[in-house]
Amino acid sequence: MEINACNPAILLLADGTLFEGEAFGHIGTVFGEVVFNTGMTGYQEVITDPSYCGQLITFTYPELGNTGINSIDNQSLYPFAKGVIARKVTSTPSNWRCEQPLQTWLEEHKVVGISGIDTRALVRILRESGSINGVISSDGRSSSEELLSRLKEASPMEGMNLADEVSTSKSYFWNSTCLLDFDKRMIKQKGSPYKVVAIDFGIKRSILERLVAHGCEVNVLPSTADLSTVLGFHPEGVFLSNGPGDPSSVKGGIALARELLKERNIPIFGICLGHQILGLALGAKTYKLQYGHRGLNHPCGKEGRLEITSQNHGFALDPSSIPAESALVTHLNLNDRTVAGITLLNQPGFGVQYHPEASPGPHDADHHFSRFVALMEEQR
């Protein structure tokens, strides 16, 4: 099977920078925020992560498709990334878990891609100038001038509430996990399962599986759920999930978190967007990072303790705005000293900016799930 090498494609940035390459995946035109991910593995998990909704992902690893696609590693039912940018894409995957090539899978889900461009040059632009809107076009229906005109009218990521777009439309129950032979990170169950309500702002399947592996059963609710709905499930803990977009625009989620903070006996755990929403509910502010943190090797910690973490976010909490009487900063991203973790002072709860479920990524931070369970056990 050959990738669409005969079909030219372009990547055009809002500043007018043009890259010419070859089409792969679906043939079409797609607009979005151009970002980059530095991970060397896990392209399938990245592309299916709802946190990438509205974005065109540049992979810095020089070749995609080597391991193909399988049905187990998906983090959602289908890809959420709007486009994929790569240096090279192989048409001959080789892995014992492979069920289909990357090319076929992207075609099926209508994800537009471009390969054959200098991704190093592109990432340098993004690092120096910041994340920027762009367009991948491989259908030849519009000129560069027409695409640039449309691109300049595209909305920036600031102010966009994408969490409500990717969230589940109805609640569902989750109490199973699918651990592979080489990934038996199951925690021995103590007593009955802990009843957790997870607010879905763009939750990944691996997060649900890690909660179950640590002894929880989870009711997943839409991002628009209110306090009475949450309390109706009689939760022992509430989880605020990851998700895409500007956290300050998720007004319903912030209002819910603010109400939950009044229920002082319910432990709260937030990851990524959920961590930011927890901070906003406390009265803190968020801001957009120049080019975000997206990769598998970000060091985080404080006072001599270090975790190598998986990250995917474009916004962060402003440390000067976090109320000292309500929360304590427990972790910093050691690359740029941005806030990577907080703990609540007036009730059981905490948030981390990174992804302890490690899909993809290192397992250093898995203990945060045990920490959440320990808080629920204390309340029991």
Secondary structure, 3 states (H helix, E strand, C coil): CCCCCCCEEEEEECCCCEEEEEEEEECCEEEEEEEEECCCCCHHHHHCCHHHECEEEEECCCEECCCCECCCCCCCCCCCECEEECCEECCCCCCCCCCECHHHHHHHCCCEEEECCCHHHHHHHHHHHCCEEEEEECCCCCCHHHHHHHHHCCCCCCCCCCHHHHCCCCCEEECCCCCCCCCCCCCCCCCCCEEEEEEECCCCHHHHHHHHHCCEEEEEEECCCCHHHHHCCCCCEEEECCCCCCHHHCHHHHHHHHHHCCCCCCCEEEECHHHHHHHHHHCCCEEEEEEEEEEEEEEEEECCEEEEEEEEEEEEECHHHCCCCCEEEEEEECCCCCEEEEEECCCCEEEECCCCCCCCCCCCCCHHHHHHHHHHHHHC
